[in-house]
Amino acid sequence: MANRSVWSDNRFWQRSAAWVTGFAAILLIWLTFDTSMQISMGSDEDLKNGVTKRVPGPTVINYKITYEMDAKRGHEVPVIGEKELFFGRDDWSEEEAGALLHLGKLGSQAKNCMNCHTLLGNGAYYAPDLTKAWLDPAWGPEGSLQAMTGKPTKEEAMAEFLQHPSQYPTHERMMPNLGITAEEAKGLVAFLKHMSSIDTNGFPRNFGKIKGAVHGK
Amino acid sequence: MASSTLNESKQLATWYFTFAFILFGAQLLFGLVAAIQYVMPGFLFEILDFSVARTLHINALVVWMVFAMFGSVYWLLPDETGIDTVGIKIGKLLYWIFVAAIAVVVLVYIFVQVGPADETTIWFIMEGREYIEAPRWADFGIVVVALGFVANLFLTGIKGKQTGIVTVLMADMIAFAGLYLAGMFFTDNISVDQYWWWWVIHLWVEATWEVFVGAIAAYGLITMIGAHRKVVEMWLWIEVAMLFGSGILGMGHHYFWIGTPEYWWEIGALFSALEPLPLVAMFVHVLYDWGKTQGAEMNAEHTDEDSVRSVIQNKPAFTWFVFNAFGNFLGAGVWGFFHTLPQVNLYTHGTQFTSAHGHLAFFGAYATILIGMMYIAVQGKNNIKVMNNTKSSIWAVSLIVGGVMGMTVALTIAGYVQVLVSRAQMGATWAGYFDGQAGMWFAQGMDWRLIMGVVTFLGFLLLAKDLLTTGKNPVHER
């Protein structure tokens, strides 16, 4: 026993494994509490008072969203600007906007968007990332996609495309028809607009360099 | 299927391995469909779209691995504990429930595909969350089966001899089953959704599954080359400390861009950068123990080189275990480290780079060792003392390893194009995305991925042939 070293003692390593695992797990749980508070959805009050939330409330659909370089943080952040019409209204109540977002989020899962697209960068890589799709210049007033659908606004163009994707082939690789109804399409566009307002620490990078997305002009 | 020489736990293990292998084939087939669609986008358009093929590809992957993991535990439990598995009848019943549930889920994926945007779709068709798409009813089924499996393991471990390997598996499998619960809810907040989604995906694949592999490797070294249990189990505890110590907080590398606070940059970068270390340790461990045991054999009472025997009792299984040690380090460790720092991940996140890493990591870390366990089961079922390689075993492992490496390299090159064109230059817009996809290097990368996918599939066919026939082959010592 005299020449036995602790370094070759199984009990020592077993206890070390238990302590290390326990410590890491407790740290993760503690950080989870903090993160959960920081990513809880904001409210209509927050938006009205200009309180910045990492994940704004559903009524963010009543506002113009842009993606701008923040000098202090060194990357682009979503900026919530003045009021903006969304499907002809800028007075969606918290309940109405919440219901629309709920429908859209459910739709995004029911239609399995994530197994072609990435959302917040996670998913499949067969189709464009949707994180900031709402801010994509292609869907803007001078964008080719909006022009293709012949609709007067970005949200109507997106909703039209979602309902009849194979009528608007942009590339050889097309989006299939998923039986999305007019109401579901509206929800999905609200979901996309809301997602673009989430503070993703500057992901995707350089999105703001593209003409049309900078300062929303 | 019934074999009179196997005890019930090992018999159940062979059932699990059989169904796992069928799902492995399904994974490769639907992977080929998806790979063809990258090259020929019109293939099965609006019949079996990419989203459906990919759902099946990754779900078959996860489920076959879970099946083979359960099978591995049922296989080693009588050896480790020295007693028959407690409650094995329930285990067998749950197996059939599990198989039936999966058959229904797969048929619904293929024939129903999507549903209306309401709760019924989430409950009965699909949840639309990558890797854990299974509808909610199936989630409950999975929880019941997993609880039964954990009960088998715990009751047997407590009643029988509780070795270090069994202790690690008990702690690991209860975490593995429990973590699934984190993926069973719906929220409108996509940041909260993805936060908990990673609790399932990351803490499975980069923590509990890796520890499982450590335990299986330990069992394999003891049974296949007669490595010293005390040494092997000491390594195992060190690996558990390193894997959980880096892997649990390494989860931060999934929290860089999903709306979560900036502090995850530092936590994720630091701990995930440490994640390859235990994989290096596991690699060293396997080769070290092999060399040590073989060296002891060579020093013992041999006068000439020719009488030195290999210490390996199961050559094809050991081949797969060595590829596991190497593939885990290369696929999970090196390919993972490539893009784990936030400065790099900002550009690589959500590109084919991730896909390259995913292919080599799932294969290297898990598929290899689970195929090795299948060979161990073939050996045990056929009462083989020393199992040798056949031509098919060698061709199968060569084609599969070569095919997966080829796919990984092809996807890595495609990923570079995406990073440079779609991300750095074009800023991830719709137009930028398609510019990247149209790049010559990207398109050729996808062609090569398909070719290498076919190579992998040919290897799979040979592997199937070998696993089915090698048991009766006269090349083995009985």
Chai-1 contact restraints between the chains, C-beta under 6 A:
chainA,res_idxA,chainB,res_idxB,connection_type,confidence,min_distance_angstrom,max_distance_angstrom,comment,restraint_id
A,N10,B,E233,contact,1.0,0.0,6.0,A-B,restraint_1
A,N10,B,M234,contact,1.0,0.0,6.0,A-B,restraint_2
A,W13,B,M234,contact,1.0,0.0,6.0,A-B,restraint_3
A,W13,B,W237,contact,1.0,0.0,6.0,A-B,restraint_4
A,W13,B,I238,contact,1.0,0.0,6.0,A-B,restraint_5
A,Q14,B,W237,contact,1.0,0.0,6.0,A-B,restraint_6
A,S16,B,A241,contact,1.0,0.0,6.0,A-B,restraint_7
A,A17,B,W237,contact,1.0,0.0,6.0,A-B,restraint_8
A,A17,B,V240,contact,1.0,0.0,6.0,A-B,restraint_9
A,A17,B,A241,contact,1.0,0.0,6.0,A-B,restraint_10
A,V20,B,A241,contact,1.0,0.0,6.0,A-B,restraint_11
A,V20,B,G245,contact,1.0,0.0,6.0,A-B,restraint_12
A,T21,B,F244,contact,1.0,0.0,6.0,A-B,restraint_13
A,A24,B,F244,contact,1.0,0.0,6.0,A-B,restraint_14
A,A24,B,G245,contact,1.0,0.0,6.0,A-B,restraint_15
A,A24,B,I248,contact,1.0,0.0,6.0,A-B,restraint_16
A,A24,B,L249,contact,1.0,0.0,6.0,A-B,restraint_17
A,A25,B,I248,contact,1.0,0.0,6.0,A-B,restraint_18
A,L28,B,I248,contact,1.0,0.0,6.0,A-B,restraint_19
A,T35,B,T260,contact,1.0,0.0,6.0,A-B,restraint_20
A,Q38,B,P261,contact,1.0,0.0,6.0,A-B,restraint_21
A,I39,B,S191,contact,1.0,0.0,6.0,A-B,restraint_22
A,I39,B,V192,contact,1.0,0.0,6.0,A-B,restraint_23
A,I39,B,G259,contact,1.0,0.0,6.0,A-B,restraint_24
A,I39,B,T260,contact,1.0,0.0,6.0,A-B,restraint_25
A,M41,B,N189,contact,1.0,0.0,6.0,A-B,restraint_26
A,R54,B,G259,contact,1.0,0.0,6.0,A-B,restraint_27
A,V55,B,N189,contact,1.0,0.0,6.0,A-B,restraint_28
A,V55,B,S191,contact,1.0,0.0,6.0,A-B,restraint_29
A,V55,B,G259,contact,1.0,0.0,6.0,A-B,restraint_30
A,L101,B,D188,contact,1.0,0.0,6.0,A-B,restraint_31
A,H102,B,D188,contact,1.0,0.0,6.0,A-B,restraint_32
A,L103,B,A117,contact,1.0,0.0,6.0,A-B,restraint_33
A,K105,B,D188,contact,1.0,0.0,6.0,A-B,restraint_34
A,L106,B,A117,contact,1.0,0.0,6.0,A-B,restraint_35
A,G107,B,A117,contact,1.0,0.0,6.0,A-B,restraint_36
A,Q109,B,E127,contact,1.0,0.0,6.0,A-B,restraint_37
A,Q109,B,G128,contact,1.0,0.0,6.0,A-B,restraint_38
A,A110,B,G115,contact,1.0,0.0,6.0,A-B,restraint_39
A,A110,B,A117,contact,1.0,0.0,6.0,A-B,restraint_40
A,A110,B,T121,contact,1.0,0.0,6.0,A-B,restraint_41
A,K111,B,V114,contact,1.0,0.0,6.0,A-B,restraint_42
A,N112,B,S51,contact,1.0,0.0,6.0,A-B,restraint_43
A,N112,B,V114,contact,1.0,0.0,6.0,A-B,restraint_44
A,N112,B,G128,contact,1.0,0.0,6.0,A-B,restraint_45
A,M114,B,G128,contact,1.0,0.0,6.0,A-B,restraint_46
A,M114,B,E130,contact,1.0,0.0,6.0,A-B,restraint_47
A,N115,B,S51,contact,1.0,0.0,6.0,A-B,restraint_48
A,N115,B,R54,contact,1.0,0.0,6.0,A-B,restraint_49
A,N115,B,T55,contact,1.0,0.0,6.0,A-B,restraint_50
A,C116,B,F50,contact,1.0,0.0,6.0,A-B,restraint_51
A,C116,B,S51,contact,1.0,0.0,6.0,A-B,restraint_52
A,T118,B,G350,contact,1.0,0.0,6.0,A-B,restraint_53
A,L120,B,Q194,contact,1.0,0.0,6.0,A-B,restraint_54
A,L120,B,I258,contact,1.0,0.0,6.0,A-B,restraint_55
A,G121,B,W257,contact,1.0,0.0,6.0,A-B,restraint_56
A,G121,B,H349,contact,1.0,0.0,6.0,A-B,restraint_57
A,G121,B,G350,contact,1.0,0.0,6.0,A-B,restraint_58
A,G123,B,E130,contact,1.0,0.0,6.0,A-B,restraint_59
A,A124,B,R54,contact,1.0,0.0,6.0,A-B,restraint_60
A,Y125,B,Q352,contact,1.0,0.0,6.0,A-B,restraint_61
A,Y125,B,S355,contact,1.0,0.0,6.0,A-B,restraint_62
A,Y126,B,F50,contact,1.0,0.0,6.0,A-B,restraint_63
A,P128,B,W430,contact,1.0,0.0,6.0,A-B,restraint_64
A,P128,B,Y433,contact,1.0,0.0,6.0,A-B,restraint_65
A,D129,B,G350,contact,1.0,0.0,6.0,A-B,restraint_66
A,D129,B,A428,contact,1.0,0.0,6.0,A-B,restraint_67
A,D136,B,T429,contact,1.0,0.0,6.0,A-B,restraint_68
A,D136,B,W430,contact,1.0,0.0,6.0,A-B,restraint_69
A,A138,B,W430,contact,1.0,0.0,6.0,A-B,restraint_70
A,A138,B,A431,contact,1.0,0.0,6.0,A-B,restraint_71
A,H171,B,F434,contact,1.0,0.0,6.0,A-B,restraint_72
A,E172,B,P41,contact,1.0,0.0,6.0,A-B,restraint_73
A,R173,B,P41,contact,1.0,0.0,6.0,A-B,restraint_74
A,P176,B,E46,contact,1.0,0.0,6.0,A-B,restraint_75
A,P176,B,D49,contact,1.0,0.0,6.0,A-B,restraint_76
A,L178,B,V114,contact,1.0,0.0,6.0,A-B,restraint_77
A,E184,B,A117,contact,1.0,0.0,6.0,A-B,restraint_78
A,I198,B,G259,contact,1.0,0.0,6.0,A-B,restraint_79
A,T200,B,W257,contact,1.0,0.0,6.0,A-B,restraint_80
A,T200,B,G259,contact,1.0,0.0,6.0,A-B,restraint_81
A,N201,B,W257,contact,1.0,0.0,6.0,A-B,restraint_82
A,N201,B,E262,contact,1.0,0.0,6.0,A-B,restraint_83
A,F203,B,W257,contact,1.0,0.0,6.0,A-B,restraint_84
A,P204,B,A428,contact,1.0,0.0,6.0,A-B,restraint_85
A,R205,B,L346,contact,1.0,0.0,6.0,A-B,restraint_86
A,N206,B,G427,contact,1.0,0.0,6.0,A-B,restraint_87
A,F207,B,G427,contact,1.0,0.0,6.0,A-B,restraint_88
A,F207,B,A428,contact,1.0,0.0,6.0,A-B,restraint_89
A,K209,B,G427,contact,1.0,0.0,6.0,A-B,restraint_90
A,I210,B,G427,contact,1.0,0.0,6.0,A-B,restraint_91
A,I210,B,T429,contact,1.0,0.0,6.0,A-B,restraint_92
